[in-house]
Amino acid sequence: MSKVTKVLLTIAKKLLIFLISTLVLIVLGELLARALEPGPFSIFDENPYVKRHQGLPQFHLPNFEGRWDGTWYGTNSLGLRGPELPAEKSENEFRVVALGDSCTFGKSVVEADTWPRKLESILNEEFTDGRQAVVANCGVNGFSGSNYVKMFQVIGKALEPDLIVVGYNLNDFPNVQKKIDEKTHATNKTRKTVNKIVGGQKNLDRFNESALYRLARAFYYDITREKAWENAEKFAKGAGNDPAFKKAKHQANSPEHMEALENQFLTLKKLAEESGAKIAFFLFPYESLVYLDDFDRTPIDRLRGICEKIDVPFVDLAEKFRETARQTDPPREMFVYGDRYHPRPIGYQIVAENVVEVLRERGWLDPE
């Protein structure tokens, strides 16, 4: 064997050892990242969705158990997250339908920590007259206002609710704060760049099935968060000079948009009345609203204004989130790691407690 051949074999051997070691580290890292995610341990992600379901853009598979995008899914026979609902509503049952998006579904937390399940628990402590609260979690990732209407028509109405609670999110309607978040958070810019590199969203979704990738994505967001907050405060103070913000403000305040948003609320109120149910709305606080001194209150004021106009309660959660965050120094983390929208369990507890407080004030929890 020649000297050159020996050198090449040595290099090849070292390269093979390096590749094997790297692969082992990646596998171990993936397993560790999966172990850190809430819920039962799983080796693979499984898609829990069926597309185009009775007019809905997507819906959960019924009786599904598995992990998807960092969240453990467990659905009942209706495709709703949570335990099986009673086949028939009993006389002493107080049934609630919770409508919303991923924050109602409870992305990145276990089912017991979602606000619908916490609401159910608080209500059952509240009732001392033999009534039993049952809350149906009709939240689905990616839904928005118009989907809430359809979701109630497809699933919620048949559940014969006594109460409907609708959780809106910043992404549900045009507003300047949404544009500020898109402009200032590096994750949005990075996502576009990565999309180009990997060849589109479909290929990026394959990366999202890796817990190690999800952890790296969250870490990147976390280390760029403070800079994004600084930019958000600057934009909040002087957003009027930016063409994108001018456009967003015009869209948010346009008569067409205001009418469409109000019609969503009115439609949901009408559906509630037809079902003999009460209805209440709230807006999930977003990260910059909770932690920054200068933020845009327009989304909160807009939803509150619509609720006052059509005479339905609006549960204001912003100050409650801000107060809780500032109980510690530095402020307590209210949102899941690497995320500016989805609350931690403590945030969902605040949602449930404040919904109950408004219901109590309205006398809606009193026995008939």
C-alpha positions in Angstrom: 0.0 0.0 0.0 1.4 3.3 -1.0 2.0 6.2 1.3 -0.6 8.3 -0.5 -3.2 5.5 -0.2 -2.5 5.3 3.6 -3.0 9.0 4.0 -6.3 8.9 2.0 -7.6 6.0 4.1 -6.7 7.8 7.3 -8.6 10.9 6.1 -11.5 8.9 5.0 -11.6 7.1 8.4 -11.5 10.3 10.3 -14.2 11.8 8.1 -16.4 8.7 8.6 -15.9 9.0 12.4 -16.8 12.7 12.3 -19.9 12.0 10.2 -21.1 9.2 12.5 -20.4 11.3 15.6 -22.3 14.2 14.2 -25.2 12.0 13.3 -25.3 10.5 16.8 -25.2 14.0 18.3 -28.1 15.1 16.1 -30.1 12.1 17.0 -29.4 12.6 20.7 -30.2 16.3 20.4 -33.5 15.5 18.7 -34.5 13.0 21.4 -33.5 15.4 24.2 -35.5 18.3 22.5 -38.5 16.0 22.2 -38.2 15.0 25.9 -38.3 18.7 26.8 -41.6 19.4 24.9 -44.8 19.1 27.0 -46.8 15.9 27.0 -45.9 12.3 26.4 -42.6 11.5 24.7 -42.8 10.8 21.0 -40.2 9.9 18.4 -42.0 11.3 15.3 -44.5 14.0 14.5 -47.8 13.0 13.0 -50.1 15.4 11.1 -53.4 15.7 13.1 -55.3 17.6 10.4 -57.6 16.9 7.6 -58.0 19.7 5.0 -61.3 21.2 3.9 -63.8 20.0 6.4 -67.4 21.2 5.9 -66.3 24.6 4.8 -63.5 24.9 7.3 -59.9 25.3 6.0 -58.7 22.5 8.2 -59.9 20.4 11.1 -58.5 17.8 13.6 -58.7 14.1 12.9 -61.1 12.5 15.4 -59.7 10.2 18.2 -56.2 11.3 17.3 -53.2 11.1 19.7 -49.7 12.3 18.7 -47.3 15.2 18.6 -47.3 18.0 16.0 -45.2 21.1 15.9 -44.3 20.8 19.6 -47.8 20.1 20.9 -49.3 16.9 22.1 -52.7 16.4 20.4 -55.4 14.3 21.9 -58.8 14.7 20.3 -62.2 13.2 21.0 -64.7 11.6 18.5 -65.7 15.1 17.4 -62.2 16.1 16.6 -62.0 18.5 19.5 -59.1 18.7 21.8 -60.0 17.2 25.2 -62.0 14.4 26.7 -65.1 12.8 25.2 -68.2 15.0 25.7 -71.3 13.4 27.1 -73.5 12.0 24.4 -76.5 13.9 25.7 -76.6 17.1 27.7 -78.0 16.5 31.1 -80.4 18.8 33.0 -77.8 19.9 35.5 -75.0 20.5 32.9 -73.7 24.0 32.2 -72.1 23.6 28.7 -69.6 26.1 27.3 -68.3 26.3 23.7 -64.9 27.9 23.5 -64.1 29.3 20.0 -60.7 30.5 18.9 -57.4 29.8 17.2 -54.2 28.2 18.4 -54.3 30.2 21.7 -57.7 28.6 22.5 -56.6 25.2 21.3 -53.5 25.6 23.5 -50.5 25.4 21.3 -47.3 24.3 23.2 -49.1 23.4 26.5 -50.7 20.2 27.7 -54.5 19.9 27.4 -55.0 20.4 31.2 -53.3 23.8 30.9 -55.5 25.3 28.2 -57.9 28.1 29.2 -61.1 26.0 28.3 -60.0 23.3 30.6 -59.1 25.7 33.4 -62.4 27.5 32.9 -64.2 24.2 33.3 -62.3 23.6 36.6 -63.0 27.1 38.0 -66.7 26.9 37.1 -67.1 23.5 38.8 -65.6 25.0 41.9 -68.0 28.0 41.5 -71.1 25.8 41.2 -72.5 24.6 44.6 -76.0 23.8 43.4 -75.3 20.5 41.7 -74.6 21.9 38.3 -71.7 20.4 36.3 -69.6 22.6 33.9 -68.5 21.0 30.6 -66.3 23.1 28.3 -65.8 22.1 24.6 -62.5 23.3 23.2 -63.4 24.3 19.7 -60.1 26.1 19.1 -58.1 25.1 16.0 -54.6 26.3 15.0 -54.7 28.9 12.1 -58.3 29.8 12.5 -59.5 33.5 12.4 -62.7 35.4 12.9 -64.7 34.1 10.0 -63.7 30.5 10.9 -65.2 31.0 14.4 -68.6 31.6 12.9 -68.3 28.5 10.7 -66.9 26.4 13.5 -70.0 27.2 15.6 -72.3 26.3 12.8 -70.5 23.0 12.0 -69.7 21.8 15.6 -70.7 24.3 18.3 -74.5 24.6 17.7 -75.2 20.9 18.0 -73.5 21.0 21.5 -76.4 23.1 22.9 -74.2 25.5 24.8 -75.4 27.7 27.6 -72.4 30.0 27.1 -70.1 30.8 24.2 -66.7 32.4 24.8 -64.7 33.7 21.8 -61.0 34.4 22.1 -59.7 36.7 19.4 -56.1 37.2 18.5 -54.0 39.9 17.0 -53.7 38.0 13.7 -57.5 37.9 13.3 -57.9 41.4 11.8 -55.9 44.2 10.2 -54.2 46.5 12.8 -51.1 48.5 13.1 -49.7 46.5 16.0 -49.8 43.4 13.9 -47.8 45.2 11.2 -45.3 46.4 13.9 -44.8 42.8 15.1 -44.2 41.7 11.5 -41.8 44.5 10.9 -39.7 44.2 14.0 -39.4 40.5 14.9 -36.5 38.9 13.1 -38.2 35.5 13.0 -40.5 36.8 10.2 -37.6 38.0 8.1 -35.7 34.8 8.9 -38.6 32.6 7.9 -38.8 34.3 4.5 -35.1 33.8 4.0 -35.3 30.1 5.1 -38.3 29.6 2.8 -36.1 30.7 -0.1 -33.2 28.5 0.9 -35.2 25.3 1.4 -37.5 25.9 -1.6 -40.8 27.0 -0.1 -43.1 26.5 2.9 -43.8 22.9 2.1 -40.2 22.0 2.6 -39.9 24.2 5.6 -42.8 22.3 7.2 -40.6 19.2 7.1 -38.0 21.0 9.2 -40.8 21.9 11.6 -41.3 18.2 12.3 -38.0 18.2 14.0 -38.0 19.1 17.7 -34.3 20.1 17.5 -35.2 22.6 14.7 -38.1 23.9 16.8 -35.8 24.4 19.8 -33.2 26.2 17.6 -35.9 28.4 16.1 -37.1 29.3 19.6 -33.6 30.0 20.8 -33.0 32.4 17.8 -36.2 34.2 18.6 -35.2 34.5 22.3 -31.8 36.0 21.6 -33.2 38.6 19.2 -36.3 39.5 21.3 -34.9 42.5 23.1 -33.7 44.1 19.9 -37.1 43.5 18.4 -38.8 45.1 21.4 -36.6 48.2 21.0 -37.7 48.5 17.4 -41.3 47.9 18.3 -41.2 50.8 20.8 -39.7 53.0 18.1 -42.3 52.0 15.5 -45.1 52.4 18.0 -44.0 56.0 18.6 -43.4 57.0 15.0 -45.2 54.4 12.9 -47.1 57.1 11.0 -44.2 57.8 8.7 -43.8 54.3 7.4 -45.9 53.4 4.3 -46.6 49.9 5.5 -48.0 51.3 8.7 -50.0 53.9 6.9 -51.5 51.1 4.8 -52.2 49.0 7.9 -53.8 51.9 9.7 -56.0 52.7 6.7 -57.1 49.0 6.4 -57.8 48.8 10.2 -59.9 52.0 10.2 -61.6 51.5 6.8 -65.4 51.4 6.9 -65.3 48.0 5.1 -63.0 46.4 7.7 -65.0 47.8 10.6 -68.2 46.6 9.1 -66.8 43.1 8.4 -65.4 42.8 12.0 -68.7 44.0 13.5 -70.7 41.7 11.3 -68.6 38.7 12.7 -69.5 39.7 16.2 -73.1 40.3 15.3 -73.4 36.9 13.5 -71.9 35.1 16.5 -74.3 37.0 18.9 -77.2 36.0 16.7 -76.2 32.4 16.6 -75.8 32.5 20.4 -79.3 33.9 20.8 -80.8 31.3 18.4 -79.2 28.6 20.6 -80.4 30.2 23.8 -76.8 30.9 24.9 -75.0 33.9 26.3 -71.8 35.1 24.6 -68.6 36.9 25.6 -65.5 38.0 23.8 -61.8 38.7 24.7 -58.5 39.5 23.0 -55.4 37.5 23.8 -52.7 39.9 24.9 -49.6 39.8 22.7 -46.0 40.0 24.0 -45.2 43.6 23.2 -48.4 44.8 24.8 -47.5 43.0 28.0 -43.8 44.1 28.3 -43.5 47.4 26.6 -44.4 50.8 27.9 -45.3 52.2 24.5 -47.8 50.0 22.6 -50.8 50.4 20.3 -54.1 50.0 22.2 -56.2 50.2 19.1 -56.9 46.5 18.7 -58.2 46.3 22.3 -60.2 49.5 22.0 -61.7 48.4 18.7 -62.9 45.1 20.0 -64.2 46.7 23.2 -66.1 49.3 21.2 -67.8 46.7 19.0 -68.8 44.7 22.1 -70.2 47.8 23.8 -72.1 48.7 20.6 -73.8 45.3 20.3 -74.2 44.9 24.1 -72.0 41.8 24.8 -69.3 41.6 27.4 -65.6 42.1 26.5 -63.1 40.6 28.9 -60.0 43.0 29.1 -57.0 40.9 29.9 -54.1 43.3 29.0 -53.7 44.9 32.4 -54.0 41.6 34.2 -51.2 40.1 32.1 -49.1 43.2 32.7 -49.6 43.2 36.4 -48.7 39.5 36.7 -45.6 39.9 34.5 -44.4 42.7 36.8 -44.7 40.9 40.0 -41.1 39.8 39.6 -37.9 41.6 38.5 -37.1 40.9 35.7 -40.7 40.5 34.6 -42.1 37.0 34.6 -42.2 35.1 31.4 -45.9 35.0 30.3 -45.4 33.4 26.8 -43.9 30.0 25.8 -40.2 30.0 25.0 -39.5 31.5 21.6 -43.0 32.7 21.1 -44.8 36.1 21.3 -48.4 35.0 21.1 -49.1 31.7 22.9 -49.3 32.1 26.7 -47.8 29.8 29.3 -50.1 28.0 31.7 -50.2 31.0 34.0 -51.5 33.1 31.1 -54.3 30.7 30.4 -55.2 30.7 34.1 -55.6 34.5 34.0 -57.9 34.1 30.9 -60.1 31.6 32.7 -60.2 33.6 36.0 -61.1 36.8 34.3 -63.8 35.2 32.1 -65.4 33.8 35.2 -65.2 37.3 36.9 -67.1 38.9 34.1 -69.7 36.1 34.0 -70.1 36.5 37.7 -70.6 40.3 37.4 -73.3 39.7 34.7 -75.1 37.2 36.9 -74.7 34.6 34.2 -73.5 32.0 36.8 -76.5 32.4 39.1 -78.8 29.4 39.2 -82.0 29.9 37.2 
